[in-house]
Amino acid sequence: MPALPLPQESLTEDGSQTLKENGSKGDVSVHRVVRVSLTITCVLGLLLGARPAHAFDIFYVCVGNSQYRSVAKPGVYSFDSVSGGNTSARLVATYLRRIGAQGGILFRSESNRFVTRSQVFDAVKQVIAQAKRRPHPFIVYYFVGHGVSEGIGWNHFSVPSDFVGSPEGMHADDLARTMLSTGELFDLLQASRIPFMMMLDNCYEGERAVIPDNIFSQMALQNIKDTAGIVRYMNEFHEPDIVLYSSKPGTMVPVVQNPLDPSSSLSVGPLARRFLLLVDTTLRLHQDLSIQDFLVQMKSPTLDAKTRPAISFATPRAPQSLFISKSNTPTTGPPPEVTGTGLPRAEFFHAGR
């Protein structure tokens, strides 16, 4: 069968397109029908693409640190307890279950029962393994407790409740070995190829390092500053996967009033408060909420007057996918909790169990 002669497009002086006939008039009409069909197909594709692709199958690791190990020895530094740390993690896990979470692990620290670095990493690996069994997995990692940083590239570290010692003067390698490095956890989650979100409800405490200008040449000094700027940019996570900070580098953030129980003596972390307000409102209004809209609201200064906007530089890869779907079935009952005594597989929560 001979190939159909193709129409050729050219621009008129005013910029509009005209169709030059290449063959008979019948050929041109055929081409016009083909072009119209292709146009309709493209428009339908765009319309279908504008719809939310799917609702995520959510899994979580929520880490609450109310109690920190205390050592009564001269010269030994211990972190203070965090009021409402366990409450924050429990409420975040509870509301993730209310929006249909498929599984997760909730940690809480108690006096003499502390959450360790290795337990959290093991939990993340276990959740990744479970999430891979679902068609549209999405992992939420939430940590509330103390947080520190170094003052050059502003690498961020969450302090597990069993940590004892002063972070002052510790190198970044030592901090990563004894604490929960945000970068290391991010890399672990990203390697799974599962979309995820990290909510870091802790301080970004640390002092900006002063580089002495009387030791280095101007070129060397500029190279150091440029390198530090690159590392800081990397630690802001301009990525498709989401990292939400509750505070800027070098700052501290206080706990705030529980929005679900304002009379409670236990506070919650600022990200937990924003999360609870947003999710609770969405559920009460029986609405859908895409991951992009969730991110925008968490960063909005108008969401909550009692907290500062969350900080994130992420651009989600599937922005219209539903973080909350009004058609999801909530999981009832309180989330099972793991104290700092080990991580038996039986503690892993599955929907429907």
N, C-alpha and C positions, 0 to 999 in steps of 0.2 A: 504494500500500500504506500503510495507516495506521501512524503511528509507534507503536512499542511504549511502553506506559506505563512510566515509570522508577520504580524503588523509591526511597523517601526514607529517609535515615538519620537517626536521632536518638539522643541519649545518654540512657541511663537514669540513675537517681540514683547508681548505683555507678560510672558512667563507661563502662559497656559499651555497645556499639552494638546497636540493634534495627532490624529492617526493617519499615517500614510498608507494608502492601499497598496498591497503587495500581492497581485493576483487579481482574480475576478471579484465582483461585488459580493458574490456568494461566499467567497473565502473570507472577506472582511466581516460579513455578518457572523460567520462561524467563530471567528476570532473574538468578536465582541461578546458573543454568548459565553465563550470560555473565560474571557476577562471578567465578565459580570459574575460568573459562577465562582471564580477564584476570589473575587472581592467579597462575595457573600460568605464564603468559607472562612476568609481571614477575619471578617467582622464577628462571625459566630465564635471563632477561636478566641478572639479578644474578650468577648462577653463571657464565655465560659471560663477563661483564665482569670477574670476579675472576681469570680466567686471564691469563697474560702475553699481551699483544696480539701481539707479534712480536719477532723478534731484530733488533737494529740492524745496518745495513750501515755499518761503521765506517771512517772516513777519519781521517788524522792529519797534524799538523805537529809534529815534535819538534825542539827547538832546543837543542843542546849548546854550552856555552861554556867550554871548558877553558882556552884561551889568550886573553888580552886584550892589546890593543895597548899597548905600552909605549914611552914617549918619554923619553929621557934628557936632559931639559932642566930647569934649575933652576926651581922654581915650577910645574911642570906635573905634575898629579896623574894617575896611572895606576892602574887597578884590578889587583889581584893575580889570578894564575891561580886557577882553581877545580879542585881535584883531583877527577877522576872526572866532570867535567861532560859530556864527550863520551860516556863510558861510560854514564852515567845515561840520556841521550837515546837511545842505541843500544839499551839493554836495554828501555826502555819501548816503543820502536818494534818491537823483536823480539817482545815478548810481545803487542803489539796484533796483529801478524801471526799469532801462534799462536792467537789467538781469532778469526781469520778476517777481519782488516782487508782492505777492498777496495782501498785505495790510500793513498798518503801520501808525505810528504817529510821526510827526516831531514837536519838540518844539524849540522855539527860545525866548530868553529874550530881552526885550527892557527896556528903561528907564521907571521906575515905573510900569513895567509889567514883573514880574520876575517868573521864573519857581521854583516851590516848591517841596520839598521832597515827599509830599503826591500825588501830580500830577503825578510824575514819577512812583511811585508804582502803582497808579491806572491805568496808561497807560500800564504798563507791564502786569497787570492782564487782562486788556481788550484785549490786543494782544494775550495773551495765550488762552483766550476763543475763539477768532476768528481762531487762528491757529489750534486748535483741530478739526476743521471742515474739514481740508484738509488731504489727505492720507499720504503725506510725508512732514510735516511741519518742518521748521527750523527758529529760531528766532535770529535776529541780534540786539543786544543792543549796541548803540554807545553813548558815553558821551564825550563832550569836555568842558573843564573849569578847575577850580582849583581842586587840590587834595592834601590831607594830610594823615598823618599816625601817629601812636604812635611808639615809638622806641624799643619796647620789642618783640612783636610777629609780628610787621609790618602789622597790620590790615589796610586795605586801605579804604579811604573814599573820595567820590567825593562831592564837595561843590556845593549845589544848589545856584542859583543866588540870592535868597532872604535871604541868611544867613548873619547875622551881628554879629560880635564878634570875639574874638581871640581864635583860637583852642589851643593855648599854655596853658598847664596846665589842659586841659580837659581830663577826663577819657574816655576810649574807649566806655563805655556805653553812655556817654553824646554825644560823636561824632556820635554814631550810631542813637541816638534819633533825632538829628538835621540835620544830613547829610545823604548821600546815601552810606550805608555800602555795599562794594562789596560782602562781605560774605553773607549778608542778601538777596541781589538781586540774587546772585548765587543760594542760597537755594530755593528761590521762583521759579526761572526758572527751576531748577532741579526737584522740586516737580511736575512740570507739565508733566514730562516724555517726553518732546519735546526736541530734540537736539538744542543746541543754541551756540552762540558765543557772548562774551562781549568784546568790544574794548574800552579801557579806555585811552582816549587821554588827559591825564592830568599828573600833577606832582605826585610824590610819596614823597612829602616833609615831613620831620621829622628828628629829631636828635636821634641817637642811645642812648638809656637809659644806664646810667652808674650805675651798681649795686655795692654799697659800700661793699668792702670785709672785712671791719673792724666791721661789724654788724652781719653777718651770719657766721656760721661755714663753713668749706670747703665743707662738704657734702651738707648742705642746699644751699650753693651757686651753687654747681654743679647741684643740682636738679632744681633750678630756671633756670639755663642756658639750661638744657635739655628740660624743659617744654617750654621755649621760642623758642627753636629750633623746637619743634614739631608744635607749633602754626605757626611759620614762614613757615614751610613746607606746612601746610594746606592752608596758604594764598598764596602760589604759585600755588595752584589748579592743582595738578597732577591728572587730571581727564579726562574722555572721552569728556566732554564739554569744550569749549575753552574759556580761558581768555587771552586776549592780553593786556599787559601793554606797555606804551610808554617809561617808565623810570624804573630804578631800585629803590629799597627802599632807602629812604633818599636822593633822588636826584630830581632835577628840570629839566624840558625840555622846550625849547623855541618853539614858533610857527615858521613855515617855509614858503617858497615861494609856492604859488599856482601853481601846475604843469600845470594846464589847462589854466591859465592866468598869466604868469610870470610878466606881467607889472602891475598887480593889486596891489593896496596899501593894500589890505586885505590879510592877511596870512591865513594859514590853520594849523591844528594840524599835527604832524609828522605821526601819524597813518593814518589820512585822506589822507595825501600826498601819502603814500605807497599804500593804498587801491586804490586810484584813478589811480595811475600809473599802477598798476597790472590789475585792471579791464578794464581800457581803452585799454591797449595793448591787452588783451585777446579778447575783443570785436572787435577791429580792425582787428585782425588776424583770426577772426571767428573760435575760438577754444573752446573746452571744458576745464573746470578747476575743478578738484576734490577738496574736502574740505581739503584733505591732502596736495595737491600741493599748494593750497592757503596758508595754514599755513607755509609750508616750505619757500615759497617766501616772505611772510611777515617777516620771521625771517632771511632772507638771507642778509648778508652784501653787496652783489653785486646788490641788487635790486635798491638802490638809494644812491648816494653819499652824499646827503644833510641831510639824517636822519640816526639815529642809528637803528639797527635791532629791531623789536618788540620782546618782551620778553613773552614767553609762555612755559609752561611745560605740555601742554595737549597732549593726545594721542587719536585722534578721534575714536569713536566706529564704524563708517562707513566711513573709509578713502577714499574709491573710489566713494562715492556718489558725485554727481555733484553739486558744488556750483554755477558754471556757465555752462549752457548748450547752445550750439550754436543753438539748435532747439527751445529754449524758445522765446516767443513773448514779446518784450519789451513793457512796459507801457508808453505811451506818456504823455506829459504835466508835468508841475512842481508839486512837491509834495505839498499837502495842509499843511499849517503850523498852529500850535497852539501857541499863546503867553500865557504868564502867567496869564490868566484871567479865567481859568476853562478848563474843558475837556468834552465838549458835545460830545455825541456819533456820531453826524453828522460829526465830524471832522475826524473820522476814514476813512482812504482811502481804497477802494477796487479796485482791478484791474477790468477794464471794466466799471467803473462808471464815 
